[in-house]
Amino acid sequence: MMCIVEVEINNKKKRIKTLVDSGNMLKDPINGYPVIVVEENAIEDILPKDLIKAVKAIQGGETSGLENEFISKIRLIPFASLGKQNGMLVGIKVEKIKIIFKEKEEYINNVIVGLYNSKMTKENSYNGLVGLDLLNVND
């Protein structure tokens, strides 16, 4: 199943085609917010440059000197997958996203957008993963 996720950051919006992934049960370990995983390059045009710099620094293992206005939005999300048992995903807290699924639109508050720094598919058929817990699949 596919759905569309509209991410909004600093009044800029981007729609992303996502795969509904029953295995995506990622949560922010601090507050339990759900995590959607998105290819970094799919939303980098709506991310503030300082936020991109902070994310790149964290992905490179650098954590000192990251005291800017965006550091409070960055989260580290631990994950395990078939190829990686102890992975760490850099995420950004967003106030809300819009999910378009089965011709319905739903806004969801307090979501983490996990940034995946590679391609999910060779065909570019989708650019993100959404867990079932974010969808109202019984309607």
C-alpha distance (Angstrom), angle and dihedral (degrees) to the residues before:
residue distance angle dihedral
M1 . . .
M2 3.77 . .
C3 3.78 132.5 .
I4 3.79 137.8 174.2
V5 3.79 121.7 -114.0
E6 3.78 119.7 -163.5
V7 3.80 111.4 -156.0
E8 3.80 119.6 -163.1
I9 3.79 122.4 -162.9
N10 3.82 122.4 168.6
N11 3.81 91.9 -13.9
K12 3.82 92.3 -53.6
K13 3.79 118.2 117.3
K14 3.78 133.3 -158.4
R15 3.79 128.9 -178.5
I16 3.79 117.1 -143.5
K17 3.78 129.1 -170.4
T18 3.79 107.3 -130.2
L19 3.77 137.9 -173.3
V20 3.79 117.1 -127.0
D21 3.80 101.7 -123.4
S22 3.80 117.1 -166.2
G23 3.82 87.9 -165.9
N24 3.81 94.0 58.8
M25 3.78 102.9 97.8
L26 3.80 95.1 144.7
K27 3.78 117.3 152.2
D28 3.78 132.6 179.8
P29 3.83 101.8 -103.8
I30 3.82 92.1 -143.1
N31 3.80 101.6 54.2
G32 3.81 106.6 2.1
Y33 3.81 96.2 -114.6
P34 3.81 113.1 160.1
V35 3.81 118.6 -106.2
I36 3.78 126.6 -139.6
V37 3.79 115.5 -167.1
V38 3.80 117.4 -135.4
E39 3.78 132.6 177.2
E40 3.78 105.2 -104.3
N41 3.80 93.2 -134.5
A42 3.84 90.3 54.0
I43 3.81 92.1 67.6
E44 3.78 104.6 20.2
D45 3.82 91.3 104.9
I46 3.83 90.4 65.7
L47 3.81 95.8 43.2
P48 3.81 118.1 97.9
K49 3.81 112.0 -112.2
D50 3.83 92.8 -120.9
L51 3.79 89.9 53.4
I52 3.81 91.0 50.7
K53 3.83 89.5 50.6
A54 3.80 91.3 51.0
V55 3.82 92.2 48.0
K56 3.83 92.0 48.3
A57 3.80 90.3 49.5
I58 3.80 92.0 51.6
Q59 3.82 91.9 45.5
G60 3.81 87.2 53.0
G61 3.80 92.0 51.8
E62 3.81 96.8 -104.2
T63 3.79 116.2 132.3
S64 3.79 104.5 156.3
G65 3.78 120.9 97.2
L66 3.80 95.5 20.6
E67 3.77 96.4 129.5
N68 3.76 104.2 132.8
E69 3.78 133.8 119.8
F70 3.82 92.6 -86.8
I71 3.80 100.5 53.2
S72 3.82 90.6 88.9
K73 3.82 89.1 59.5
I74 3.82 95.0 54.5
R75 3.79 120.0 94.2
L76 3.79 133.5 -179.0
I77 3.79 111.3 -137.5
P78 3.82 118.5 -164.1
F79 3.80 115.2 -144.4
A80 3.77 143.1 171.3
S81 3.79 124.8 -150.1
L82 3.77 137.5 164.1
G83 3.79 92.4 -84.8
K84 3.79 99.7 34.1
Q85 3.78 126.8 40.4
N86 3.81 99.6 -176.5
G87 3.78 106.1 29.7
M88 3.78 128.7 157.7
L89 3.79 122.9 -149.3
V90 3.80 122.5 -163.9
G91 3.80 110.9 -134.2
I92 3.78 138.7 -175.7
K93 3.79 123.0 -140.9
V94 3.78 111.6 -130.0
E95 3.78 125.2 -173.1
K96 3.78 94.6 -130.1
I97 3.75 145.7 -15.6
K98 3.77 131.5 -159.2
I99 3.79 118.8 -130.8
I100 3.78 119.6 -160.0
F101 3.80 109.6 -162.3
K102 3.81 130.5 155.3
E103 3.82 91.0 -5.6
K104 3.82 91.7 -56.1
E105 3.79 127.4 112.7
E106 3.77 121.8 -147.9
Y107 3.79 130.7 177.2
I108 3.77 116.7 -143.3
N109 3.79 121.3 -165.8
N110 3.79 128.5 -144.7
V111 3.78 103.7 19.3
I112 3.79 130.7 160.4
V113 3.80 117.2 -135.2
G114 3.80 106.4 -150.7
L115 3.80 111.8 -151.4
Y116 3.79 115.7 -135.4
N117 3.80 109.2 -163.9
S118 3.80 97.5 -152.4
K119 3.81 140.0 48.9
M120 3.79 119.2 -75.9
T121 3.80 95.0 -155.2
K122 3.78 135.4 17.7
E123 3.81 89.6 -135.9
N124 3.83 93.0 51.6
S125 3.82 87.9 -130.2
Y126 3.81 91.5 148.6
N127 3.79 136.1 5.8
G128 3.79 103.7 -158.9
L129 3.80 148.4 32.3
V130 3.79 125.4 -128.7
G131 3.79 123.8 -170.0
L132 3.79 122.0 -129.2
D133 3.79 90.2 -117.1
L134 3.82 89.5 72.6
L135 3.80 93.8 54.7
N136 3.73 129.9 74.6
V137 3.82 93.0 -137.0
N138 3.79 96.7 166.6
D139 3.82 95.2 68.2
